[in-house]
Amino acid sequence: MKIHLIRTPEYEYENAEEIFKILKSYNGPLKFELSDYKFNKKIFDFLRYELYPDHNFKFKSETEKINFINKRGYALSWKELFSLCDFYRKKRKVNENDYVVLLTYRKNSLNWFSHCDENLNVFIHTGDWEKHFLKVSHIFPSAYQIIENILQSLMEIDLEKEQSKYVHMESKGCINDFCQDKRQIILKLRTADICEDCMKRISKSGIDTDLINQIFQIMEGLRAQFLFKKDIKRLTGPYTLTVDDDYNILIPQLGNKKIELEPLFATLYILFLLNPEGIKLRDLYKFKHLLKGIYLKLNVNINEETAEIRIKDLINPISNSFSQKKIKINKKIQNQLGQSLSEFYQITGKRGEPFKINLPQNHIDIRF
């Protein structure tokens, strides 16, 4: 299967070449080709919108319209973007089973990062990454978007129509997170992960195993490369952690990303958020009543007697209960946030010294 990379006139060939070199370095069924084809602005008038701003363009739908929005400039419609892909297909006689990917700095009418249509045409908006999201080269997230769209197409997911467990409106760090709030894109770029539901969909789709392995290798490779950039950790973390009135543990800057922990784990975790200076294992007994109160709030189906037993076991310095739960909590947080970002949120410490969460106190917001 070939993936043809093309570009709009304003997007530099050198940048397209960087993306191409990264993607082609991973062996597998996906074969990437970079074209030097230049679209003629006289043929495609919409590529010159900035030259005649008074024109009144009329289209049939939101995905086809073009309006001037001051912050976006003259965004192109999806119809226009995909027309470039279709033209290239006919011009170069591209196989109907191959993908044509258009790289462009031009924004689109719905302000999406990217999209793939039913004809295997893809557009990638390569702009704004350095300015608004990562402050690293757009090369890595743009390459990731290419892989994301190919996988979603192979999974037969329609992001325009399908509202299901395979299109995640609430970000969970999966490649199929919708990211309506574009800042949420950071999470799935850092995790480079695919959730369990989507993995089942992939298995049922009958996609070639070698192709899936190649996609996984590219995702992990891209993640590793842009996480090594010096500014990434400082820019994307740590975020403030909030515990709301209902004892939900959230990261508001990631679209209210919820840290999913079972009640007893969440009880222990909230205790350490309430005590950012840390707690020694031998002092856990001092917080018995607070732990029990939080646990009963989080687990309304449990009685006080059972809660008492579980909290006593948790705070017993002789038992290994605390250590086991700490390890499981940290593992769950790592799975949900990715290894690098999760380091800010894990419970750390050594026996005989205070255990604590290494978040600055001004990054902890307790509201109950």
KOLMARLUM-324329 format. One line per 4 residues: for each residue y, x, z of N, C-alpha, C. Coordinates in steps of 0.1 Angstrom, whole numbers, padded with zeros to 4 digits. Atoms other than C-alpha are relative to their C-alpha. Layout:
! residues N
Y/X/Z/Y/X/Z/Y/X/Z ~ ...
This chain:
! residues 368
-0012/0008/0000/0000/0000/0000/0012/0009/0000 ~ -0012/-0008/0001/0034/0015/-0010/0012/-0007/0006 ~ -0012/0005/-0006/0066/0011/0008/0012/0007/-0007 ~ -0011/-0005/0008/0096/0016/-0015/0013/0000/0008
-0012/0000/-0007/0128/0027/0002/0012/0001/-0010 ~ -0012/0000/0009/0161/0019/-0016/0012/-0002/0009 ~ -0012/0000/-0008/0197/0018/-0004/0012/-0007/-0008 ~ -0013/0004/0006/0231/0002/-0010/0009/0012/-0002
-0008/-0011/0004/0258/0024/-0025/0006/0008/0012 ~ -0008/-0007/-0011/0276/0032/0008/-0010/0008/0010 ~ 0009/-0007/-0009/0244/0044/0026/-0004/0013/-0006 ~ 0002/-0013/0005/0240/0081/0022/-0015/0003/-0003
0014/-0004/0004/0209/0094/0003/-0006/0009/0011 ~ 0005/-0010/-0010/0206/0122/0029/-0006/-0007/0012 ~ 0005/0008/-0011/0201/0096/0057/-0013/-0006/-0004 ~ 0012/0007/0005/0175/0077/0037/-0011/0010/-0001
0010/-0011/0001/0157/0110/0031/-0005/0004/0013 ~ 0005/-0003/-0013/0155/0117/0068/-0010/-0010/0005 ~ 0009/0011/-0003/0139/0083/0074/-0013/0002/-0007 ~ 0012/-0002/0009/0115/0089/0045/-0009/0011/0005
0007/-0011/-0004/0105/0123/0058/-0008/-0003/0013 ~ 0006/0004/-0013/0097/0109/0093/-0012/-0009/-0003 ~ 0011/0010/0002/0076/0080/0080/-0012/0006/-0008 ~ 0010/-0005/0009/0057/0099/0053/-0009/0011/0008
0007/-0010/-0007/0046/0125/0079/-0012/-0005/0008 ~ 0012/0006/-0007/0020/0101/0094/-0009/-0005/-0011 ~ 0010/0003/0010/-0011/0098/0073/-0006/-0013/0002 ~ 0006/0013/-0001/-0027/0065/0065/0002/-0008/-0013
-0001/0008/0012/-0028/0036/0040/0014/-0003/-0005 ~ -0014/0002/0004/0010/0031/0041/0005/0013/-0007 ~ -0005/-0011/0007/0024/0053/0014/0015/-0002/-0003 ~ -0014/0002/0001/0062/0057/0015/0006/0008/-0012
-0007/-0006/0011/0084/0064/-0015/0015/-0002/0001 ~ -0015/0001/-0001/0121/0071/-0016/0006/0000/-0014 ~ -0006/0001/0014/0141/0060/-0047/0015/0005/0001 ~ -0014/-0004/0001/0174/0075/-0058/0008/-0010/-0009
-0007/0010/0008/0183/0044/-0077/0013/-0005/0006 ~ -0013/0004/-0004/0220/0035/-0076/0003/-0014/-0006 ~ -0003/0013/0005/0230/-0002/-0078/0015/0000/-0006 ~ -0013/0001/0007/0259/-0009/-0102/0009/-0011/0007
-0009/0010/-0006/0288/-0026/-0084/0006/-0010/-0010 ~ -0005/0009/0010/0299/-0042/-0116/-0010/-0011/-0003 ~ 0010/0010/0002/0266/-0060/-0119/-0001/-0008/0013 ~ 0002/0007/-0013/0264/-0069/-0082/0014/0000/0006
-0014/0001/-0004/0300/-0081/-0075/0001/0000/0015 ~ -0001/0002/-0015/0292/-0088/-0038/0000/0014/0007 ~ -0001/-0014/-0006/0290/-0050/-0032/0014/0004/0000 ~ -0014/-0003/0000/0327/-0050/-0038/0009/-0010/0007
-0008/0010/-0007/0338/-0078/-0015/0013/0005/0006 ~ -0012/-0005/-0007/0363/-0056/0003/0011/0001/-0010 ~ -0011/-0002/0010/0382/-0053/-0030/0007/-0013/-0003 ~ -0007/0012/0003/0390/-0090/-0033/-0003/-0010/0011
0003/0008/-0012/0391/-0107/0002/0003/-0015/-0002 ~ -0005/0014/0001/0407/-0139/-0011/-0010/-0009/-0007 ~ 0010/0008/0007/0376/-0151/-0030/-0007/-0010/0009 ~ 0006/0011/-0008/0360/-0183/-0018/-0015/-0001/-0004
0014/0000/0004/0322/-0178/-0018/-0007/-0012/0007 ~ 0007/0012/-0005/0300/-0208/-0014/-0015/0001/-0002 ~ 0014/-0001/0001/0263/-0208/-0006/-0006/-0012/0007 ~ 0007/0013/-0004/0237/-0234/0003/-0003/0000/0015
0004/0000/-0014/0228/-0223/0039/0005/0012/0007 ~ -0005/-0011/-0009/0236/-0200/0068/-0005/0014/-0005 ~ 0005/-0013/0004/0213/-0173/0054/0005/0004/-0014 ~ -0005/-0003/0013/0231/-0175/0021/0015/0001/-0001
-0015/0001/0001/0268/-0178/0030/0006/0014/0002 ~ -0007/-0012/-0003/0294/-0151/0032/0014/-0004/0005 ~ -0013/0003/-0005/0324/-0154/0054/0007/0013/0006 ~ -0006/-0012/-0006/0350/-0129/0066/0001/-0002/0015
-0002/0000/-0015/0347/-0122/0103/0005/0013/0004 ~ -0007/-0012/-0002/0371/-0097/0116/-0008/0012/0005 ~ 0008/-0010/-0006/0346/-0078/0137/-0011/0005/-0009 ~ 0012/-0003/0009/0319/-0078/0110/0005/0005/-0014
-0004/-0003/0014/0340/-0073/0079/-0006/-0010/-0009 ~ 0006/0009/0010/0325/-0088/0047/-0015/0001/0001 ~ 0014/0000/-0001/0290/-0094/0058/-0007/-0006/-0012 ~ 0008/0005/0012/0264/-0099/0030/-0010/-0011/0004
0010/0010/-0002/0242/-0130/0028/-0014/0006/-0002 ~ 0013/-0004/0002/0205/-0127/0030/-0004/-0001/-0015 ~ 0003/0002/0014/0203/-0140/-0005/0005/0012/-0009 ~ -0006/-0011/0008/0225/-0112/-0018/-0008/0013/0003
0007/-0012/-0004/0206/-0085/0002/-0014/0000/-0007 ~ 0013/0001/0006/0172/-0097/-0011/0001/0000/-0015 ~ -0001/-0001/0014/0185/-0100/-0046/0000/0014/-0005 ~ 0001/-0014/0004/0189/-0063/-0047/-0015/0005/0000
0015/-0004/0000/0152/-0059/-0037/-0007/-0006/-0012 ~ 0007/0007/0011/0141/-0084/-0063/0004/0007/-0014 ~ -0005/-0007/0012/0162/-0066/-0090/-0008/0013/-0002 ~ 0007/-0013/0000/0146/-0033/-0081/-0015/-0002/-0003
0014/0003/0003/0111/-0048/-0082/-0002/-0002/-0015 ~ 0002/0002/0014/0116/-0060/-0118/0004/0013/-0008 ~ -0005/-0012/0008/0135/-0028/-0129/-0011/0010/0000 ~ 0009/-0011/-0001/0108/-0005/-0116/-0015/-0005/0000
0013/0006/0001/0078/-0029/-0120/-0009/0003/0012 ~ 0007/-0002/-0013/0068/-0027/-0083/-0011/-0010/0001 ~ 0012/0008/-0003/0034/-0041/-0074/0004/-0011/0010 ~ -0004/0012/-0009/0037/-0076/-0058/-0005/0002/0014
0005/-0003/-0014/0017/-0063/-0028/0007/0011/0007 ~ -0008/-0011/-0007/0041/-0034/-0021/0012/-0006/0006 ~ -0012/0003/-0006/0071/-0036/0001/0012/0007/-0006 ~ -0013/-0007/0003/0107/-0029/-0009/0009/-0002/0011
-0008/0000/-0012/0129/-0019/0020/0014/0005/-0004 ~ -0014/-0003/0003/0167/-0019/0016/0007/0005/0012 ~ -0008/-0006/-0011/0187/0004/0039/0015/-0002/-0003 ~ -0014/0003/0002/0223/-0006/0043/0008/0000/0013
-0010/0001/-0011/0254/-0002/0065/0006/-0014/0001 ~ -0006/0013/0001/0265/-0036/0054/-0006/-0010/0010 ~ 0005/0010/-0010/0262/-0063/0081/-0004/-0013/-0008 ~ 0005/0012/0006/0245/-0096/0073/0005/-0012/0007
-0007/0012/-0005/0256/-0132/0078/-0005/-0005/0013 ~ 0005/0005/-0013/0233/-0139/0107/0000/0011/0011 ~ -0001/-0011/-0009/0239/-0105/0123/-0014/0005/0006 ~ 0013/-0004/-0005/0202/-0096/0125/-0001/0016/-0003
0003/-0014/0002/0189/-0060/0128/-0007/0002/-0014 ~ 0008/-0002/0012/0165/-0066/0099/-0007/-0013/-0003 ~ 0008/0012/0003/0143/-0092/0082/-0009/0003/-0012 ~ 0009/-0001/0012/0114/-0095/0057/-0002/-0014/-0005
0002/0013/0006/0111/-0124/0033/-0014/-0001/-0005 ~ 0014/0003/0005/0080/-0140/0017/-0004/0008/-0012 ~ 0003/-0009/0012/0082/-0116/-0013/-0002/0014/0004 ~ 0002/-0014/-0005/0077/-0085/0009/0013/0008/-0002
-0013/-0007/0000/0114/-0076/0007/0006/0001/0014 ~ -0005/-0003/-0014/0130/-0061/0038/0014/0005/-0001 ~ -0013/-0007/-0002/0166/-0053/0047/0001/0005/0014 ~ -0002/-0007/-0013/0175/-0029/0075/0015/0003/0002
-0014/-0003/-0003/0210/-0029/0090/0000/0013/0008 ~ 0001/-0013/-0006/0214/0008/0098/0012/0003/0009 ~ -0013/-0003/-0006/0249/0006/0113/0000/-0005/0015 ~ -0003/0004/-0014/0262/0002/0149/-0008/0006/0011
0009/-0005/-0011/0234/0020/0167/0007/0010/0009 ~ -0007/-0010/-0008/0255/0050/0177/0011/-0005/0008 ~ -0012/0005/-0006/0285/0029/0186/-0003/-0010/0011 ~ 0002/0011/-0009/0269/0000/0205/-0013/0000/0008
0013/0002/-0006/0233/0006/0215/-0005/0013/0006 ~ 0007/-0012/-0005/0218/0041/0218/0008/0013/0001 ~ -0008/-0012/0002/0245/0067/0209/-0009/0012/-0004 ~ 0008/-0010/0007/0218/0086/0191/-0001/-0004/-0014
0001/0002/0015/0211/0089/0154/-0007/-0014/-0003 ~ 0006/0013/0004/0203/0055/0138/-0013/0003/-0008 ~ 0012/-0003/0008/0175/0073/0119/-0013/-0006/0007 ~ 0013/0004/-0007/0148/0066/0146/-0001/-0015/0001
0002/0015/0000/0155/0029/0153/-0001/-0007/-0013 ~ 0001/0006/0014/0160/0022/0116/-0015/0002/-0005 ~ 0014/-0002/0004/0126/0037/0109/-0010/-0009/0007 ~ 0008/0009/-0008/0111/0017/0137/0001/-0014/-0005
-0002/0013/0006/0126/-0015/0122/-0008/-0002/-0013 ~ 0008/0001/0013/0108/-0007/0089/-0014/-0003/0004 ~ 0014/0002/-0004/0074/-0005/0107/-0001/-0014/0007 ~ 0001/0013/-0007/0082/-0036/0128/-0001/-0011/-0010
0000/0010/0010/0089/-0057/0097/-0013/-0001/-0008 ~ 0013/-0001/0007/0058/-0045/0079/-0011/-0007/0009 ~ 0011/0006/-0009/0036/-0054/0109/0002/-0015/0002 ~ -0002/0015/-0001/0052/-0088/0114/-0004/-0007/-0013
0004/0006/0013/0047/-0095/0077/-0016/-0001/-0001 ~ 0015/0000/0001/0010/-0085/0079/-0006/-0010/0010 ~ 0005/0009/-0010/0006/-0106/0110/0003/-0015/-0004 ~ -0004/0013/0005/0021/-0135/0090/0008/-0008/0011
-0009/0006/-0009/0048/-0142/0116/0013/-0003/-0007 ~ -0013/0004/0006/0079/-0161/0104/0010/-0001/0011 ~ -0010/0000/-0011/0107/-0152/0127/0011/-0011/-0001 ~ -0009/0011/0002/0129/-0179/0111/-0005/-0013/0005
0006/0014/-0003/0105/-0208/0118/-0009/0000/0012 ~ 0011/0000/-0010/0079/-0197/0143/0005/0002/0014 ~ -0003/-0001/-0014/0087/-0203/0180/-0013/-0001/0007 ~ 0014/0000/-0006/0054/-0192/0196/-0001/0012/0009
0003/-0011/-0009/0038/-0167/0219/0001/0013/-0008 ~ 0000/-0012/0008/0040/-0143/0190/0015/0004/-0004 ~ -0015/-0003/0002/0079/-0144/0188/0006/-0002/0014 ~ -0004/0000/-0014/0092/-0135/0223/0015/-0001/0001
-0014/0003/-0002/0125/-0151/0230/0005/0008/0012 ~ -0003/-0008/-0012/0124/-0134/0264/-0006/0014/-0002 ~ 0005/-0013/0003/0121/-0097/0259/-0011/0005/0011 ~ 0010/-0005/-0008/0089/-0081/0273/-0004/0014/-0004
0003/-0014/0004/0089/-0047/0256/-0010/0001/-0011 ~ 0009/0000/0011/0068/-0058/0227/0007/0001/-0013 ~ -0007/-0001/0013/0075/-0051/0190/0005/-0013/-0005 ~ -0004/0013/0005/0078/-0088/0184/0010/-0007/0009
-0011/0006/-0007/0106/-0094/0209/0011/-0004/-0010 ~ -0010/0005/0010/0132/-0115/0191/0014/0007/0002 ~ -0012/-0007/-0003/0162/-0098/0208/0012/-0007/-0005 ~ -0012/0008/0004/0188/-0126/0203/0012/0007/0006
-0011/-0009/-0005/0210/-0105/0226/-0004/0014/-0005 ~ 0005/-0012/0007/0209/-0073/0205/-0001/0012/0009 ~ 0002/-0011/-0010/0212/-0051/0236/-0014/0001/0005 ~ 0014/0000/-0004/0176/-0061/0244/-0009/0009/-0008
0008/-0008/0009/0164/-0040/0215/-0004/0013/0007 ~ 0002/-0013/-0006/0166/-0009/0238/-0014/0000/0007 ~ 0013/0000/-0007/0135/-0021/0258/-0012/0002/-0009 ~ 0012/-0002/0009/0111/-0024/0229/0000/0014/-0007
0000/-0014/0006/0123/0009/0214/-0005/0010/0010 ~ 0005/-0009/-0010/0116/0026/0247/-0015/-0001/0003 ~ 0014/0002/-0003/0082/0011/0252/-0009/0002/-0012 ~ 0008/-0001/0012/0069/0011/0216/-0013/-0006/0002
0013/0007/-0004/0043/-0014/0227/-0002/-0013/-0007 ~ 0003/0013/0006/0025/-0045/0215/-0008/-0007/0011 ~ 0006/0008/-0011/0016/-0072/0240/-0014/-0005/-0003 ~ 0014/0004/0001/-0019/-0086/0246/-0001/-0011/-0010
0001/0012/0010/-0012/-0119/0227/0001/0005/-0014 ~ -0002/-0005/0014/0001/-0100/0197/-0011/0008/-0005 ~ 0011/-0008/0004/-0028/-0076/0197/-0012/-0009/-0004 ~ 0011/0009/0004/-0052/-0106/0196/0003/-0006/-0014
-0004/0005/0013/-0032/-0120/0166/-0003/0011/-0011 ~ 0003/-0011/0009/-0035/-0086/0149/-0015/0001/-0003 ~ 0015/0000/0001/-0073/-0086/0155/-0005/-0011/-0009 ~ 0004/0012/0008/-0076/-0121/0140/0005/0001/-0014
-0006/-0001/0013/-0054/-0112/0110/-0008/0008/-0010 ~ 0008/-0008/0009/-0080/-0088/0096/0007/0011/-0006 ~ -0008/-0011/0005/-0055/-0060/0091/-0009/0012/0001 ~ 0008/-0013/0001/-0071/-0027/0081/0002/0008/0012
0000/-0008/-0013/-0079/-0006/0112/0008/0013/-0002 ~ -0007/-0013/0003/-0066/0026/0096/0015/-0002/-0001 ~ -0014/0003/0001/-0033/0009/0088/0006/-0003/0013 ~ -0005/0003/-0014/-0029/-0004/0124/0001/0014/0007
0000/-0013/-0007/-0037/0031/0137/0012/0008/-0005 ~ -0012/-0007/0005/-0010/0046/0114/0013/-0006/0006 ~ -0012/0007/-0005/0016/0020/0126/0001/0004/0015 ~ -0001/-0005/-0014/0007/0029/0163/0005/0014/0001
-0004/-0014/-0001/0011/0066/0156/0015/0001/-0003 ~ -0014/0000/0004/0045/0060/0139/0009/-0005/0012 ~ -0007/0006/-0011/0057/0038/0168/0001/0010/0011 ~ 0000/-0009/-0011/0047/0063/0194/0008/0013/-0003
-0007/-0012/0005/0061/0092/0174/0015/-0002/0000 ~ -0015/0003/0000/0095/0076/0170/0005/-0002/0014 ~ -0004/0002/-0014/0096/0066/0206/0002/0014/0007 ~ 0000/-0013/-0006/0089/0102/0217/0012/0008/-0006
-0011/-0007/0006/0115/0116/0193/0014/-0004/0005 ~ -0013/0004/-0005/0145/0095/0203/0002/0001/0015 ~ -0001/-0002/-0015/0137/0097/0240/0003/0014/0004 ~ -0003/-0014/-0003/0140/0134/0238/0015/0004/-0002
-0014/-0002/0002/0176/0131/0228/0007/0000/0014 ~ -0006/-0002/-0013/0198/0143/0257/0007/-0012/0006 ~ -0008/0011/-0005/0220/0112/0260/-0008/-0013/0003 ~ 0006/0012/0000/0193/0086/0259/-0003/-0005/0014
0003/0005/-0014/0183/0085/0296/0012/-0004/0007 ~ -0012/0003/-0008/0218/0086/0309/0006/-0013/-0006 ~ -0006/0011/0006/0229/0059/0285/-0008/-0013/0003 ~ 0008/0012/-0001/0200/0034/0289/-0006/-0002/0014
0005/0003/-0014/0193/0037/0326/0006/0010/0010 ~ 0006/0012/-0005/0193/0031/0353/0009/-0012/-0002 ~ -0007/0013/0000/0203/-0006/0350/0000/-0005/0014 ~ 0000/0007/-0013/0212/-0027/0380/-0012/-0009/0001
0012/0009/-0003/0182/-0045/0396/0005/-0011/0009 ~ -0005/0011/-0007/0190/-0080/0408/-0012/-0008/0006 ~ 0010/0010/-0005/0169/-0102/0432/0008/-0013/0003 ~ -0008/0013/-0001/0182/-0138/0428/-0004/-0009/0011
0003/0010/-0011/0181/-0168/0451/-0014/-0004/0001 ~ 0014/0003/0000/0145/-0175/0441/-0009/0012/0001 ~ 0008/-0013/-0002/0134/-0139/0448/-0006/0005/-0013 ~ 0004/-0006/0012/0130/-0132/0411/0006/0014/-0001
-0005/-0014/0002/0134/-0094/0403/0004/0002/-0014 ~ -0006/0000/0014/0156/-0091/0372/0008/0012/-0003 ~ -0009/-0010/0005/0174/-0066/0351/0009/-0007/-0010 ~ -0009/0008/0008/0204/-0085/0338/0004/0006/-0014
-0005/-0007/0012/0215/-0058/0312/-0011/0000/-0011 ~ 0011/0001/0010/0181/-0063/0295/-0003/-0014/-0003 ~ 0002/0014/0002/0186/-0100/0290/-0007/-0007/0011 ~ 0007/0006/-0011/0175/-0109/0325/-0015/0003/0000
0014/-0004/0000/0142/-0090/0320/-0005/-0002/0014 ~ 0007/0002/-0013/0119/-0101/0348/-0011/0010/0003 ~ 0011/-0009/-0004/0098/-0076/0366/-0011/-0009/0006 ~ 0011/0009/-0004/0065/-0095/0370/-0010/0007/0010
0009/-0005/-0011/0047/-0087/0403/-0006/-0012/0007 ~ 0006/0011/-0008/0022/-0108/0422/0007/0000/0014 ~ -0009/0002/-0012/0037/-0122/0455/-0001/0011/0010 ~ 0000/-0011/-0010/0024/-0095/0479/0006/0013/-0005
-0007/-0012/0005/0035/-0067/0456/0015/-0002/0000 ~ -0015/0002/0000/0069/-0083/0451/0006/0000/0014 ~ -0004/-0001/-0014/0072/-0087/0489/0003/0014/0004 ~ -0001/-0014/-0004/0067/-0050/0495/0011/0006/-0008
-0011/-0006/0009/0090/-0041/0465/0014/-0004/0005 ~ -0013/0005/-0005/0118/-0063/0478/0004/0007/0013 ~ -0003/-0007/-0012/0116/-0047/0512/0006/0013/-0002 ~ -0006/-0013/0003/0123/-0013/0497/0014/-0001/-0007
-0013/0002/0006/0152/-0027/0477/0010/-0003/0011 ~ -0009/0003/-0011/0166/-0040/0510/0003/0012/0009 ~ -0001/-0012/-0008/0162/-0005/0525/0001/0012/-0009 ~ -0001/-0010/0010/0175/0019/0498/-0001/0015/0006
0001/-0013/-0007/0175/0048/0524/-0014/0004/0002 ~ 0015/-0002/-0001/0137/0045/0525/-0006/-0004/0014 ~ 0007/0004/-0012/0111/0036/0551/-0013/0009/0001 ~ 0012/-0008/-0002/0084/0059/0566/-0011/-0010/0002
0012/0008/-0001/0049/0045/0565/-0002/-0005/0015 ~ 0003/0003/-0014/0046/0046/0603/0010/-0011/0006 ~ -0011/0009/-0005/0078/0024/0606/-0001/-0014/-0007 ~ 0002/0012/0008/0065/-0004/0583/-0001/-0012/0010
0002/0011/-0009/0055/-0025/0614/0013/-0006/0005 ~ -0013/0005/-0005/0092/-0029/0623/0005/-0011/-0009 ~ -0005/0010/0010/0096/-0051/0592/-0010/-0011/-0002 ~ 0011/0010/0001/0066/-0074/0599/0005/-0014/-0003
-0005/0014/0001/0086/-0106/0603/0007/-0002/-0013 ~ -0007/0001/0013/0108/-0099/0573/-0010/-0001/-0011 ~ 0010/0001/0011/0078/-0092/0551/-0007/-0013/-0001 ~ 0007/0013/0000/0061/-0123/0562/0009/-0011/-0005
-0010/0010/0005/0092/-0144/0556/0001/0000/-0015 ~ -0001/-0002/0015/0096/-0130/0520/-0013/-0005/-0006 ~ 0013/0003/0006/0059/-0134/0513/-0002/-0015/0000 ~ 0001/0015/-0001/0059/-0171/0524/0009/-0007/-0011
-0009/0006/0010/0089/-0177/0501/-0006/0002/-0014 ~ 0006/-0004/0014/0071/-0160/0471/-0013/-0007/-0002 ~ 0013/0007/0002/0037/-0177/0477/0000/-0013/0009 ~ -0001/0013/-0007/0043/-0213/0487/-0013/-0007/0003
0013/0006/-0002/0006/-0221/0485/-0008/0006/0011 ~ 0007/-0007/-0010/-0004/-0198/0513/0005/-0005/0014 ~ -0004/0004/-0013/-0005/-0208/0550/0004/0012/0009 ~ -0005/-0011/-0008/0011/-0187/0578/-0011/0009/0006
0011/-0008/-0006/-0022/-0176/0593/-0005/0011/-0010 ~ 0004/-0010/0010/-0033/-0160/0560/0011/0010/-0003 ~ -0011/-0010/0002/0001/-0145/0554/0001/0010/0011 ~ 0000/-0010/-0012/0000/-0129/0589/-0011/0010/-0002
0011/-0010/0002/-0034/-0113/0581/0003/0010/-0011 ~ -0003/-0009/0011/-0022/-0099/0548/0011/0010/0003 ~ -0011/-0009/-0004/0010/-0085/0562/-0004/0010/0010 ~ 0005/-0010/-0010/-0008/-0069/0591/-0008/0011/-0007
0008/-0010/0007/-0032/-0052/0567/0010/0010/-0008 ~ -0010/-0008/0008/-0002/-0040/0546/0007/0010/0008 ~ -0008/-0009/-0008/0017/-0024/0574/-0008/0009/0009 ~ 0008/-0008/-0008/-0013/-0008/0591/0000/0014/-0005
-0001/-0014/0005/-0006/0030/0589/-0014/0007/-0002 ~ 0013/-0007/0001/-0043/0038/0593/-0007/-0004/-0013 ~ 0006/0005/0013/-0055/0016/0563/0006/0006/-0012 ~ -0005/-0005/0013/-0050/0026/0527/0007/-0010/-0008
-0005/0011/0007/-0035/-0007/0518/0013/0003/-0007 ~ -0013/-0002/0006/0001/0004/0513/-0001/0010/-0012 ~ 0001/-0010/0010/-0009/0034/0492/-0006/-0006/-0013 ~ 0006/0006/0012/-0031/0013/0469/0010/-0010/-0007
-0010/0010/0005/-0004/-0014/0465/0012/0007/-0007 ~ -0011/-0008/0006/0023/0012/0458/-0004/0005/-0014 ~ 0005/-0005/0013/0002/0027/0430/-0001/-0011/-0010 ~ 0002/0011/0010/-0005/-0007/0414/0014/-0005/-0004
-0014/0004/0003/0032/-0017/0417/0006/0009/-0010 ~ -0006/-0010/0009/0043/0015/0400/-0006/-0001/-0014 ~ 0007/0001/0012/0017/0010/0373/0005/-0012/-0008 ~ -0005/0013/0006/0029/-0026/0366/0014/0002/-0005
-0014/-0002/0004/0065/-0015/0364/0000/0009/-0012 ~ 0001/-0008/0012/0056/0013/0340/-0005/-0007/-0012 ~ 0005/0007/0012/0037/-0010/0317/0010/-0010/-0005 ~ -0010/0009/0005/0066/-0034/0316/0013/0006/-0005
-0013/-0007/0004/0095/-0009/0312/-0002/0013/-0008 ~ 0002/-0013/0007/0079/0021/0296/0001/0012/0010 ~ 0002/-0011/-0010/0072/0055/0313/0014/0005/0004 ~ -0012/-0007/-0003/0107/0070/0310/0010/-0009/0009
-0009/0009/-0007/0128/0040/0322/-0005/-0004/0013 ~ 0006/0005/-0012/0103/0030/0349/0002/0010/0011 ~ -0001/-0010/-0011/0109/0063/0368/0011/-0004/0009 ~ -0011/0004/-0009/0142/0048/0382/-0005/-0011/0010
0003/0013/-0007/0124/0017/0396/-0013/0001/0008 ~ 0013/-0001/-0007/0091/0031/0411/0003/0004/0014 ~ 0000/-0004/-0014/0084/0035/0448/-0006/0014/0001 ~ 0004/-0013/-0001/0082/0072/0455/0001/0006/0014
-0001/-0006/-0014/0077/0094/0486/-0014/0006/0003 ~ 0012/-0007/-0006/0051/0115/0506/-0002/-0005/0014 ~ 0004/0004/-0013/0032/0106/0537/0008/0009/0010 ~ -0007/-0007/-0010/0053/0116/0567/0015/0000/-0003
-0014/0001/0004/0086/0112/0547/0003/-0014/-0004 ~ -0003/0014/0004/0105/0080/0538/-0004/-0002/-0015 ~ 0003/0005/0013/0092/0061/0508/0012/-0008/-0004 ~ -0012/0008/0005/0120/0046/0486/-0001/-0002/-0015
-0003/0002/0015/0131/0034/0452/0012/0008/-0003 ~ -0011/-0010/0003/0153/0060/0436/0011/-0006/-0008 ~ -0011/0006/0006/0179/0036/0424/0013/0002/0009 ~ -0012/0000/-0008/0215/0042/0435/0003/-0013/0007
-0002/0013/-0007/0226/0016/0461/0009/-0010/-0008 ~ -0009/0009/0007/0253/0003/0438/-0007/-0006/-0013 ~ 0008/0006/0010/0225/-0005/0413/-0010/-0011/0005 ~ 0009/0009/-0006/0208/-0029/0437/0008/-0012/0004
-0007/0012/-0003/0220/-0065/0439/-0009/-0011/0006 ~ 0008/0010/-0006/0203/-0088/0464/0008/-0012/0003 ~ -0008/0012/-0001/0215/-0124/0463/-0006/-0011/0009 ~ 0005/0010/-0009/0192/-0143/0487/0005/0001/0014
